[in-house]
Amino acid sequence: MKYEDLKILDELREKGSITEEEYQREKEKVLKSEGNVFSKAGRRPLFGLTENTYLMLMHLSQLSGLIVPLAGFIV
C-alpha cells in the first residue's frame, strides 16, 4: 500500500500536477502513516489481529468475567 502511494505521488510529480514541495510533504506523510499502533512501535500485530480486533477481544473477555466468574481470566 505504501509503495503504491509513493508510486502515484512520483507520477503526479513527473506530470507536473504537484510541486516538489508538495511531493516531499506528502511523501513524509505516507512514510510516517501507519494505521496501526503495533506497527508504529515496530512490532507485528499479535496473532495477526488488527489493533481494533485485539482490543475488542480484550474488552469482551472482561465482560465475560462479569457473567461467569473467572471466565475473563481464562479467555
Residue pairs with C-beta under 8 A, 6 or more apart in sequence:
2 30
2 31
5 30
6 27
6 30
6 31
9 18
9 23
9 26
9 27
9 30
10 23
12 18
12 23
13 19
13 20
13 23
18 26
34 40
36 45
36 50
36 51
37 51
38 44
38 45
38 46
38 51
39 45
45 51
45 54
46 54
47 54
49 57
60 75
61 71
61 72
61 75
62 72
63 72
64 71
64 72
64 75
65 71
65 72
65 73
66 72
